[in-house]
Amino acid sequence: MTKAPRVEVRPLTDALPDPHNANKHTQRGAGMLERSMRKRGFFRPIAAAGKGVDSPIIMAGNLTQETAINAGMGGEAIFIYTDGTRPIVHVREDLAPDSKEAAQLSVEDNRIAEVSLTWDIDELGALDGDVLQDLWTPIELAIMGGAVAEGVDYQDVMKGMPEFEQGDINTYKTIKVHFNTKEDYESFAALIGQDLTDKTISIYYPKLVRENLKKFAVVDSEP
């Protein structure tokens, strides 16, 4: 039988920040979150673990609590106690679904989460290896740092990857060309068929065609 949820109004500070939070966050993200809170209120709920303790430990939403307290908005909070068997839908009755504010808040919520994410390599390195491999590919772990990527076989990771071969990038000759007037400069641009502006400092002739490097992109095919 599903346990009925319990709702309490308590000080936000009754929930404690996670001492092992793997997301160090960013100052820019905190600033964006504070501006959003002041302008549009609270949107994303804080999730905490509270089994056997009076003060639950925040698992997701540490930055929300910290920013609210620092901004003087950390007074009373609504605590909902559940057994995790059903989703929680936070309904903002002050927002119309088709309103401009609701659309902006949706984008803000995702963008702030993106900007605020900075992984703590030491905290990730303390997690079980199976957990990391479920969430990141070996290449992603290798990019994040040696503490997490310890034991990764780089030769095996890179097996089958396309090799990049650098062509000849040497030029035959480089010269300086001086123009007496703007008209001379524009005539020269028309002659060689290139768009030259006052900010142009160098060109290739014939015009250098840049290769589309998207074809070398590595795409993770795992679900």
N, C-alpha and C positions, 0 to 999 in steps of 0.2 A: 504493500500500500504506500502510495506517495505521501510523503510528509508535507503537511500544510506549511506554507512559508510564514515567517514571523517578521513583523515590521517594527522597528524601533527608531526613534529620533534621538540621536546622540551627537556629541561633539565630533567633528571630523577628526580631531586629534586622537580620538579613541582608537582609531586604526593606526597601526604602526608601519612605517616604511620598511621595505624588504632590505635587510642588511647585505643580501647577496644578489641584489638586482643586477642582471647582466646587461641592462641598457643604461649607459652612463648619461644619455641624453645630451642635448646641445643647448647653449645659451640662446641661440637664435630660435630654436623650437620652443623654449620656455617663454620667450618674449611674444612669439606668435600666439601661444596658448593663452597667455594672460590677456592679450588684446581681444581674443575671441571670447573669453569668459566675460570680460567687462561689457562687451558689446552685445553678445548673444546668449549669455548664461551658460549653464552646464549642459553637456550633451552626452558624452561618452561616460558610462558608469565605471566606477572603480570596482575591481574584483579582488577579493581577499580570502585567505584561508583562516578559518576560525575554530577548527575542531580542538576542544579541550582547553581553549584559552579565552580570557575575557576580552583581551584586546587583539582583534584579528590582525594578521600580517598581510599587507598589500602585495598581491602577486602581479597585478596589472593596473596601472594608473598611479604609479608613484609620482610621476611628474605632475599629474592633475592635483593630487593632494598638496605637494610641495608648493606649486604655483599658487593655488588657492590661498594657502596659509600666508605666503609671502605677500600676496596682493591684498590681504585683509579680508578675504572672502571665505575663510575657513571656519565659519561658525558651526551651526547645526547641519547635520547631514542625515539622510534617510538610509538606515541600515536594513537590508533585506536578508534574512537568514533562510537558506534553502538547502536541499540535499543534492543539488546539481543535476537532478533528473529531468528538469524542464527548463527551457530557455526563458530568459527574462527580457521583456520588451519594455524599454523606457519610452513612454509616450509623452511627448511635449505637447500639452493641450493648447499652448499659446502659439503654436506654429501651424499654419495652413499648409497642407501637402504641396499645393501648387504655387506657394509663395516664393518670391525671389530670395527671401531670407533663409528659407529652408534649403533651397538649392545651394546657396553660398555656404551655409553651415555644413552641408554634406561634403563639399569640396574642401573646406577648411579642415574638417576632422581628419580626412585622409592625408592631406598635405602636411599638416602639423605632425602627424604620426611618422610620416616619411622623413621630414626634416629633423625630427627629434631623435632618430635612431642612431646610436653609436654603441657598438658592442664592446663589452669589457672582456678582453681576451682571457684574462686570468679567471674570471668567473665561468666563462664558457669552457675553459680547459679543465675545470674541476668537475664538469658534468660527465656522465657516463658516455662512452664513445658511441654506443648504439643510438643514444638520443641525438647526438650531433649528426650522425650519418643519416638519420631519418629526416633531418631538417635541412642539411646542406650536402651538396655534392663534394667529392674530394677536392675538386678544383676550387670551389668556393672556400673551403676550409683552408686550403693552401694560400689563397689570396689574403685571407684575414690575418694570418700570422702563424709563426712556427709553434707557438704554445698550443694552438688548437690542432695544427696539422702534423704534430709529431707522429712519426710512424707511417706517414703517407708515402707510398712509392711513386715518386714523381715520374719516373720512366713509364710506369704502368698507366698513370693518369693521362699522360700526354700521348699514349699509344694511339695511332690512327689519326692524330690531329694533322691538319694541313701544314706543310712547311712553307715559310715565307722566304722567298729568294729576292734579295735586293738587286735590282738592275743597276746599270752604269749611271751614276748621278753626276759624274764629272761634266763640267761645261767646257766648250772649246775656248771661249774667250769672254771676258767681262770688261765693259768699257763704261765711261761716264759720258752722257750726252747733255749738253747745255742748250737751253732755249732762251732766246732773247725776249720773246713776247709770248703771251698766252695764246695768240693766234698760231704761232709756230708750233706750240705744244699740241694744240688741238689738231692741226694739220698732220703732225707726225702720228697722233693716235689714229686718225682716219686712214692714213697710209698703211699702217701695219694691222689695222682692223682690230684694235683692242680698246677697251674702255679705260682711260687714264683719268685720274682725278688729282686734286691738289694733295691728297694723302698718299698717292702711289709713290713708293720708294724704290721698287724694283719690278722687273718683268722678265718673262722668258719670251724669246722669239725663235720659232713659232710659239704661239701660246701653249703653255704647259697644260695638258689634259690630265686632270687628277683622276686616279683610279677609284672606282667605287669599292670601298673596303668592306661593305656589308656582306659580301659573299664569303668573307673570311670569318664571319661571326660564329662563335661556338654557341649552339643552342642546346639546352638541357632537354633531352627527350624523355626523361623520367617523369611520371605523373606527379 
